[in-house]
Amino acid sequence: MSAAARSFMALSICFAGPAWSVEALPLLGPHAVQMAEAPEYVEQASPRRMPLPPVTRGPDVAVYGYQAYWSNDLNTVPWDHLSHIALFNAGVTTGGSLTHLDRWDLAEAAVSMAEPYGVKVHLCITNFNSTELATLLGSAAARAALIDNLADEVASTGAHGVNVDFEGLPSSQRENMVTFTRDLEARVGEVVLATPSVDWSDAWDYAALSDHADLFIMGYGYHWSGSDYAGPVDPLYGGDPWSKWSLSWTVDDYLEAGADPKRVILGLPLYGYRWAVSSGSVPSSTTASGSAIVWASALEEAATHGRQFDEVSRTPYWYDGTRQGWYGDTDSLRERVQYAVDSGIGGIGFWALHYDDGDASLWTMINEETVFPEEEEQPDDEVDPDYTADAGRPFLAYVGDTVILSGAGSTGPAPLVYQWTQVAGPEVDLDDPSVMEPSFRVRHVGNLVFELVVGDGESWSAPVRSYVVVLDPAAGRRYRNCATGPAAPPWIALIALTLLLRRRRR
């Protein structure tokens, strides 16, 4: 990354309230800050052969997550709780070319893994340099070149759209940004823009942009590493002793500016900050620059030092005698999700998915707040309630593998009769579709869907589906021709899948 991309553009503003009396506030967003600390290249490892989360109905509002290239394990993505995922990131030059395309090596694998859950995959592009953005957006030819390149990538990977993360957008490009967004939407369909919590430079036309894109508010960075006072990264509300700037203020600002509420997504952080401070009071002045601390680590430190809570901003924090750590936990995040849902905006999102380290309680809460109750379905007279089919969880395989399906979790009066039918994907030859565990050899890339019913041969259960996501053995090497390790021989894959899939349950 260039020195310019790493640099901060500062604005000298003195805010009301001690925590916001800062000499320099970064105009660039937190994504730019955290990427500056990440390694330049991380090889994109192919997903592992293993079960995926159960296929559920999914959220009723947008749940949008960023997957950063420095944590590229698609097996850990909470597919069953998301609506969208953005693969962060390829860079953009002033002429409209794309750089670091190797960070999209897993795009096709992500599209395949997302399909059973109805999750949309977006390719994220970035540029964090105001001068470069002025050159890029100020040139009709450069904008057209970028759109052509993005349309090609969307078509070749099967992605559903593009996420544009231009931080430090200069006010001179306010109209050109709208033009670019409009033209990009016309070519790639879905567009999401990463937009600021406070538009200091008046560069973002929220109303016009929301005609052509969803606006992902980067709702974090209200306090940052260089803040003079320790405080909440994502205050839900403002007020004494803090300033007015908060998540609720930001959402109101977008809506008052004319943004379409249904196209506004409130992005929330799965990280916080810790600072060395002068005392344990709130607010307390910082004595050194702060450092980011991801969700999982922040919870561990809070458990060690004791959770305290700021009632004004609705934010937990801890104090260890020399430092304050401001962070989020399941309870405080629930309030923010509830606020977003109750406000009628399009949904919520997270930076970044892997920071939670697989916290199941976090995603259970998100599911509770974003999946709304449905009317109870009337029983099907043709379904025998004494029988319940279980086709197991979705799972991954590669071309060349031998896959064993499993209905071992099915229940009903013995002896059970099984009936498997393939309903989607490249056709395969099941060795015996009437047994509990039929097998087949994978010959083509594609998502395979099978339907299972169980019964006594005359009365049958309701059908359930089994999903097999079949990837190319070269997955993860789209742009960089380097192996991530030799593919396992078919007999090893067969043993691994047999042991794994026999234990699959919903």
For each residue, the residues with C-beta under 8 A, 3 or more apart:
1: 5 6 35 36 40
2: 5 6 129
3: 6 7
4: 7 129 131 132
5: 1 2 32 36 127 128 129
6: 1 2 3 36
7: 3 4
8: 24 26 27 28
9: 26 27 28 130 168
10: 24 25 26 27
11: 24 25 27 200 201
12: 23 24
13: 22 25 200
14: 21 22
15: 20 21 22 243 245
16: 20 243 244
17: 20 21 240 241 242 243
18: 21 228 229 241 283 285
19: 223 227 228 229 230 231 241 242 243 283
20: 15 16 17 227 229 242 243 245
21: 14 15 17 18 228 229
22: 13 14 15 25 226 227 228
23: 12 228
24: 8 10 11 12 226
25: 10 11 13 22 200 224
26: 8 9 10 33 221 224 226
27: 8 9 10 11 130 167 168 200 201
28: 8 9 32 33 128 167 168
29: 32 33 128 165 167 194 196 218 221
30: 33 34 218 220 221 224 269 351
31: 34 35 66 88 126 128 165 167 194 218 351
32: 5 28 29 35 36 126 128 167 168
33: 26 28 29 30 36 37 221 224 225 292
34: 30 31 37 38 68 271 292 352
35: 1 31 32 38 68 88 89 126 128
36: 1 5 6 32 33
37: 33 34 292
38: 34 35 42 68 69 70
39: 42 70
40: 1
41: 100 102
42: 38 39 69 70 72 103
43: 72 476 480 482 484
44: 69 72 102 103 105 106 476 477 480 484
45: 72 73 476 484
46: 106 109 471 473 475 476 484
47: 73 74 75 106 109 113 396 471 475 476
48: 75 396
49: 395 396 397 398 401 488 493 496 497 500
50: 75 395 396 500
51: 392 393 394 395 500 501 504
52: 75 79 113 116 393 394 395 396 467 469
53: 56 78 79 80 117 393 394
54: 80 393 394 506
55: 80 116 117 394 465 467
56: 53 80 117 367 371
57: 371 374
58: 80 81 82 83 117 118 119 371
59: 62 63 81 82 83 347 366 367 370 371
60: 370 371 372
61: 83 340 341 346 347 348 370
62: 59 83 84 214 265 346 347 348 349
63: 59 81 82 83 84 347 348 349 350 366 370
64: 82 83 84 85 86 192 214 216 265 267 347 348 349 350
65: 77 78 82 84 85 86 349 350 352 353
66: 31 85 86 88 124 163 349 350 351 352 353
67: 71 72 74 77 85 86 87 88 110 352 353 354
68: 34 35 38 71 88 89 352 354
69: 38 42 44 72 87 88 89 100 103
70: 38 39 42
71: 67 68 352 353 354
72: 42 43 44 45 67 69 106
73: 45 47 76 77 354
74: 47 67 77 106 109 110 113
75: 47 48 50 52 396
76: 73 353 354 358
77: 65 67 73 74 82 85 110 113 353
78: 53 65 81 82 353 363
79: 52 53 82 113 114 116 117 119
80: 53 54 55 56 58 117 367
81: 58 59 63 78 363 366 367 370
82: 58 59 63 64 65 77 78 79 85 117 119
83: 58 59 61 62 63 64 118 119 120 347
84: 62 63 64 65 119 120 121 122 192 349
85: 64 65 66 67 77 82 110 114 119 120 121 122 353
86: 64 65 66 67 122 123 124 163 192
87: 67 69 103 104 106 107 110 121 122 123 124 159
88: 31 35 66 67 68 69 103 124 126 163 165 352
89: 35 68 69 100 103 124 125 126 165
90: 98 99 100 101 103 104 123 124 125 126 153
91: 98 99 100 125 126 127
92: 96 97 98 99 125 126 127 136 146
93: 96 97 98 99 132 136
94: 132 135 136 139 142
95: 136 139 142 145
96: 92 93 136 139 141 142 143 144 145 146 147 148 149
97: 92 93 145 146 149
98: 90 91 92 93 101 125 146 149 150 153
99: 90 91 92 93
100: 41 69 89 90 91 103
101: 90 98 104 153 478 479
102: 41 44 105 478 479 480
103: 42 44 69 87 88 89 90 100
104: 87 90 101 107 123 153 157 478 479
105: 44 102 475 476 477 478 479 480
106: 44 46 47 72 74 87 109 110 475 476 478
107: 87 104 110 111 121 123 153 157 158 159 478
108: 111 112 157 158 472 475 478
109: 46 47 74 106 112 113 471 475 476
110: 67 74 77 85 87 106 107 113 114 121
111: 107 108 114 115 121 157 158 159 160
112: 108 109 115 445 446 447 469 470 471
113: 47 52 74 77 79 109 110 116 396 469
114: 79 85 110 111 117 118 119 120 121
115: 111 112 118 119 447 469
116: 52 55 79 113 394 447 449 467 469
117: 53 55 56 58 79 80 82 114
118: 58 83 114 115
119: 58 79 82 83 84 85 114 115
120: 83 84 85 114 160 161 190
121: 84 85 87 107 110 111 114 157 158 159 160
122: 84 85 86 87 159 160 161 162 163 190 192
123: 86 87 90 104 107 150 153 154 157 159 161 162 163
124: 66 86 87 88 89 90 162 163 164 165
125: 89 90 91 92 98 146 150 162 163 164 165
126: 31 32 35 88 89 90 91 92 165 166 167
127: 5 91 92 132 133 136 165 166 167
128: 5 28 29 31 32 35 166 167 168
129: 2 4 5 132 133 168
130: 9 27 133 134 168 169 170
131: 4 134 135
132: 4 93 94 127 129 135 136
133: 127 129 130 136 137 166 168 169 170 173
134: 130 131 137 138 170 172 173
135: 94 131 132 138 139 142
136: 92 93 94 95 96 127 132 133 139 142 143 146
137: 133 134 142 143 173 176 177 180
138: 134 135 142 172 173 176
139: 94 95 96 135 136 142 143
140: 143 144
141: 96 144 145
142: 94 95 96 135 136 137 138 139 145 146
143: 96 136 137 139 140 146 147 176 179 180 183
144: 96 140 141 147 148 183
145: 95 96 97 141 142 148 149
146: 92 96 97 98 125 136 142 143 149 150 180
147: 96 143 144 150 151 180 183 184 187 188
148: 96 144 145 151 152 187
149: 96 97 98 145 146 152 153
150: 98 123 125 146 147 153 154 162 184 187 188
151: 147 148 154 155 187 188
152: 148 149 155 156
153: 90 98 101 104 107 123 149 150 156 157 159
154: 123 150 151 157 158 159 160 161 162 188 189
155: 151 152 158
156: 152 153
157: 104 107 108 111 121 123 153 154 478
158: 107 108 111 121 154 155
159: 87 107 111 121 122 123 153 154 162
160: 111 120 121 122 154 189 190
161: 120 122 123 154 188 189 190 191 192
162: 122 123 124 125 150 154 159 184 188 190 191 192
163: 66 86 88 122 123 124 125 191 192 193 194 216
164: 124 125 181 184 191 192 193 194 213
165: 29 31 88 89 124 125 126 127 193 194
166: 126 127 128 133 169 177 193 194
167: 27 28 29 31 32 126 127 128 194 196
168: 9 27 28 32 128 129 130 133
169: 130 133 166 173 177 201 203 204
170: 130 133 134 173 201 203
171: 174 201 202 203
172: 134 138
173: 133 134 137 138 169 170 176 177 203
174: 171 177 178 202 203 204 205
175: 178 179 205
176: 137 138 143 173 179 180
177: 137 166 169 173 174 180 181 203 204 205 209
178: 174 175 181 182 205 208 209 212
179: 143 175 176 182 183
180: 137 143 146 147 176 177 183 184
181: 164 177 178 184 185 191 193 209 212 213
182: 178 179 185 186 211 212
183: 143 144 147 179 180 186 187
184: 147 150 162 164 180 181 187 188 191 212
185: 181 182 188 189 190 191 212 213
186: 182 183
187: 147 148 150 151 183 184
188: 147 150 151 154 161 162 184 185 191
189: 154 160 161 185
190: 120 122 160 161 162 185 214
191: 161 162 163 164 181 184 185 188 212 213 214
192: 64 84 86 122 161 162 163 164 213 214 215 216 265
193: 163 164 165 166 181 209 213 214 215 216
194: 29 31 163 164 165 166 167 216 218 267
195: 199 204 206 209 215 216 217 218
196: 29 167 199 200 204 217 218
197: 217 218 219 220 221 222 245 247 250
198: 245 250 253
199: 195 196 202 203 204 206 253
200: 11 13 25 27 196
201: 11 27 169 170 171
202: 171 174 199
203: 169 170 171 173 174 177 199
204: 169 174 177 195 196 199 209
205: 174 175 177 178 208 209
206: 195 199 209 210 215 254 257 258 259
207: 210 211 257 258 259 260
208: 178 205 211 212
209: 177 178 181 193 195 204 205 206 212 213 215 259
210: 206 207 213 214 215 258 259 260 263 264
211: 182 207 208 260
212: 178 181 182 184 185 191 208 209
213: 164 181 185 191 192 193 209 210 263
214: 62 64 190 191 192 193 210 263 264 265 346
215: 192 193 195 206 209 210 254 259 263 264 265
216: 64 163 192 193 194 195 265 267 349
217: 195 196 197 250 251 254 264 265 266 267
218: 29 30 31 194 195 196 197 221 267 351
219: 197 234 247 250 266 267 268 269
220: 30 197 233 234 267 268 269 271 351
221: 26 29 30 33 197 218 224 233
222: 197 231 232 233 234 235 245 246
223: 19 227 229 230 231 232 233 273 290 326
224: 25 26 30 33 221 227 233 273 290
225: 33 273 289 290 291 292
226: 22 24 26 289 290
227: 19 20 22 223 224 230 231 275 286 290
228: 18 19 21 22 23 285 286
229: 18 19 20 21 223 283 284 285 286
230: 19 223 227 273 275 277 283 284 285 286 290 317 324 326
231: 19 222 223 227 235 242 282 283 313 326
232: 222 223 235 242 310 313 315 317 326
233: 220 221 222 223 224 269 271 272 273 315 326 327 328
234: 219 220 222 247 268 269 315 328 336
235: 222 231 232 238 242 245 246 247 312 313 314 315
236: 246 247 248 313 314 315 332 335 336 339
237: 246 247 248 312 313 314
238: 235 242 243 244 245 246 248 249 312 313
239: 242 244 312
240: 17 312
241: 17 18 19 282 283 312
242: 17 19 20 231 232 235 238 239 245 246 283 312 313
243: 15 16 17 19 20 238
244: 16 238 239 249
245: 15 20 197 198 222 235 238 242 249 250
246: 222 235 236 237 238 242 249 250 313
247: 197 219 234 235 236 237 250 251 266 336 339
248: 236 237 238 251 252 339
249: 238 244 245 246 252 253
250: 197 198 217 219 245 246 247 253 254
251: 217 247 248 254 255 264 266 340 343 345
252: 248 249 255 256
253: 198 199 249 250 256 257
254: 206 215 217 250 251 257 259 264
255: 251 252 258 259 261 264 345
256: 252 253
257: 206 207 253 254
258: 206 207 210 255
259: 206 207 209 210 215 254 255 263 264
260: 207 210 211 263 264
261: 255 264 343 344 345 346
262: 344 345 346
263: 210 213 214 215 259 260 346
264: 210 214 215 217 251 254 255 259 260 261 345 346
265: 62 64 192 214 215 216 217 345 346 347 348 349
266: 217 219 247 251 336 339 340 345 347 348 349
267: 64 194 216 217 218 219 220 348 349 350 351
268: 219 220 234 328 333 336 337 348 349 350 351
269: 30 219 220 233 234 272 328 350 351
270: 294 295 328 350 351 352 353 355 356
271: 34 220 233 292 293 294 295 298 327 351 352 355
272: 233 269 292 293 295 298 325 326 327 328
273: 223 224 225 230 233 290 291 292 293 325 326 327
274: 290 291 293 301 323 324 325 326
275: 227 230 286 287 288 289 290 323 324
276: 286 287 288 322 323
277: 230 280 284 285 286 287 319 322 323 324
278: 284 285 286 287
279: 284
280: 277 284 319 321 324
281: 284
282: 231 241 310 317
283: 18 19 229 230 231 241 242
284: 229 230 277 278 279 280 281 324
285: 18 228 229 230 277 278
286: 227 228 229 230 275 276 277 278 289 290
287: 275 276 277 278
288: 275 276
289: 225 226 275 286
290: 223 224 225 226 227 230 273 274 275 286
291: 225 273 274
292: 33 34 37 225 271 272 273
293: 271 272 273 274 297 298 301 325 327
294: 270 271 297 298 355 356 357
295: 270 271 272 298 299 327 328 355 356 357 359 362
296: 299 300 355 356 357 359
297: 293 294 300 301
298: 271 272 293 294 295 301 302 325 327 328 329
299: 295 296 302 303 327 329 359
300: 296 297 303 304
301: 274 293 297 298 304 305 318 320 325 327
302: 298 299 305 306 307 316 318 325 327 329
303: 299 300 307
304: 300 301 318 320
305: 301 302 318 319 320 325
306: 302 318 319
307: 302 303 316 318 329
308: 316 317 318 319
309: 314 315 316 317
310: 232 282 313 314 315 316 317
311: 314
312: 235 237 238 239 240 241 242
313: 231 232 235 236 237 238 242 246 310
314: 235 236 237 309 310 311 332 335 336
315: 232 233 234 235 236 309 310 326 327 328 332
316: 302 307 308 309 310 326 327 328 329 331 332
317: 230 232 282 308 309 310 324 325 326 327
318: 301 302 304 305 306 307 308 324 325 327
319: 277 280 305 306 308 323 324 325
320: 301 304 305 323 325
321: 280
322: 276 277
323: 274 275 276 277 319 320
324: 230 274 275 277 280 284 317 318 319
325: 272 273 274 293 298 301 302 305 317 318 319 320
326: 223 230 231 232 233 272 273 274 315 316 317
327: 233 271 272 273 293 295 298 299 301 302 315 316 317 318
328: 233 234 268 269 270 272 295 298 315 316 332 333 336
329: 298 299 302 307 316 332 333
330: 333 334 359 361 362 365
331: 316 334 335
332: 236 314 315 316 328 329 335 336
333: 268 328 329 330 336 337 362 365
334: 330 331 337 338 365 369
335: 236 314 331 332 338 339
336: 234 236 247 266 268 314 328 332 333 339 340 348
337: 268 333 334 340 341 348 365 366 369 370
338: 334 335 341 342 369
339: 236 247 248 266 335 336 342 343
340: 61 251 266 336 337 343 345 347 348
341: 61 337 338 347 348 369 370
342: 338 339
343: 251 261 339 340
344: 261 262
345: 251 255 261 262 264 265 266 340
346: 61 62 214 261 262 263 264 265
347: 59 61 62 63 64 83 265 266 340 341 370
348: 61 62 63 64 265 266 267 268 336 337 340 341 366 370
349: 62 63 64 65 66 84 216 265 266 267 268
350: 63 64 65 66 267 268 269 270 353
351: 30 31 66 218 220 267 268 269 270 271 355
352: 34 65 66 67 68 71 88 270 271 355
353: 65 66 67 71 76 77 78 85 270 350 356
354: 67 68 71 73 76 357
355: 270 271 294 295 296 351 352
356: 270 294 295 296 353 359 362 363
357: 294 295 296 354
358: 76
359: 295 296 299 330 356 362 363
360: 363 364
361: 330 364 365
362: 295 330 333 356 359 365 366
363: 78 81 356 359 360 366 367
364: 360 361 367 368
365: 330 333 334 337 361 362 368 369
366: 59 63 81 337 348 362 363 369 370
367: 56 59 80 81 363 364 370 371
368: 364 365 371
369: 334 337 338 341 365 366
370: 59 60 61 63 81 337 341 347 348 366 367
371: 56 57 58 59 60 367 368
372: 60
373:
374: 57 377
375:
376:
377: 374
378:
379: 383 385
380: 383 462
381:
382: 460
383: 379 380 460 461 462
384: 387 412 455 459 460 461
385: 379
386: 412 413 459
387: 384 410 411 412 413 416 453 454 455 456 459 460 461
388: 410 411 412 454 461 462
389: 407 410 452 453 454 461 462 463 464
390: 407 408 409 410 411 452 464 505 506
391: 405 406 407 450 451 452 464 465 466
392: 51 395 405 406 407 408 409 466 501 504 505 506
393: 51 52 53 54 504 505 506
394: 51 52 53 54 55 116 466 467 468 469
395: 49 50 51 52 392 467 468 469 497 500 501 504
396: 47 48 49 50 52 75 113 468 469 470 471
397: 49 401 403 442 468 469 470 471 493 497
398: 49 401 442 470 471 472 473 475 487 493
399: 442 443 444 445 470 471 472 473
400: 441 442 473 487 490 493
401: 49 397 398 441 442 490 493 494 497
402: 439 440 441 442 490 493 494 497
403: 397 439 440 441 442 468 497 501
404: 437 438 439 494 497 498 501 502
405: 391 392 420 430 437 438 439 440 450 452 466 468 501
406: 391 392 409 436 437 501 502 504
407: 389 390 391 392 410 418 420 436 437 452 454
408: 390 392 436 437 502 504
409: 390 392 406 504 505 506
410: 387 388 389 390 407 416 418 436 452 454 461
411: 387 388 390
412: 384 386 387 388 416 454 455 456 461
413: 386 387 416 456
414:
415:
416: 387 410 412 413 436 454 455 456
417: 434 454 455 456 457
418: 407 410 433 434 435 436 452 453 454
419: 433 434 452 453 454 455 460
420: 405 407 430 433 434 438 450 451 452
421: 433 450 451 452
422: 425 427 428 430 448 449 450 451
423: 449 450 451 465
424: 447 448 449
425: 422 428 446 447 448 449 468 470
426: 443 444 445 446 448 470
427: 422
428: 422 425 440 441 442 443 448
429: 440 441
430: 405 420 422 433 438 439 440
431: 438 439 440
432: 435 438
433: 418 419 420 421 430 438
434: 417 418 419 420 438
435: 418 432 438
436: 406 407 408 410 416 418
437: 404 405 406 407 408 502
438: 404 405 420 430 431 432 433 434 435
439: 402 403 404 405 430 431
440: 402 403 405 428 429 430 431
441: 400 401 402 403 428 429
442: 397 398 399 400 401 402 403 428 468 470
443: 399 426 428
444: 399 426 470
445: 112 399 426 470 471 472
446: 112 425 426 470
447: 112 115 116 424 425 467 468 469 470
448: 422 424 425 426 428 467 468 470
449: 116 422 423 424 425 465 466 467 468
450: 391 405 420 421 422 423 465 466 467 468
451: 391 420 421 422 423 463 464 465 466
452: 389 390 391 405 407 410 418 419 420 421 463 464 465 466
453: 387 389 418 419 460 461 462 463 464
454: 387 388 389 407 410 412 416 417 418 419 460 461
455: 384 387 412 416 417 419 458 459 460 461
456: 387 412 413 416 417 459
457: 417
458: 455
459: 384 386 387 455 456
460: 382 383 384 387 419 453 454 455
461: 383 384 387 388 389 410 412 453 454 455 464
462: 380 383 388 389 453
463: 389 451 452 453
464: 389 390 391 451 452 453 461
465: 55 391 423 449 450 451 452
466: 391 392 394 405 449 450 451 452
467: 52 55 116 394 395 447 448 449 450
468: 394 395 396 397 403 405 425 442 447 448 449 450
469: 52 112 113 115 116 394 395 396 397 447
470: 112 396 397 398 399 425 426 442 444 445 446 447 448
471: 46 47 109 112 396 397 398 399 445 475
472: 108 398 399 445 475
473: 46 398 399 400 487
474: 477 478
475: 46 47 105 106 108 109 398 471 472 478
476: 43 44 45 46 47 105 106 109 484
477: 44 105 474 480 481 482 483 484
478: 101 102 104 105 106 107 108 157 474 475
479: 101 102 104 105
480: 43 44 102 105 477
481: 477
482: 43 477
483: 477 486
484: 43 44 45 46 476 477
485:
486: 483
487: 398 400 473
488: 49 492 493 496
489: 492 493
490: 400 401 402 493 494
491: 494 495
492: 488 489 495 496
493: 49 397 398 400 401 402 488 489 490 496 497
494: 401 402 404 490 491 497 498
495: 491 492 498 499
496: 49 488 492 493 499 500
497: 49 395 397 401 402 403 404 493 494 500 501
498: 404 494 495 501 502
499: 495 496 502 503
500: 49 50 51 395 496 497 503 504
501: 51 392 395 403 404 405 406 497 498 504
502: 404 406 408 437 498 499
503: 499 500
504: 51 392 393 395 406 408 409 500 501
505: 390 392 393 409
506: 54 390 392 393 409
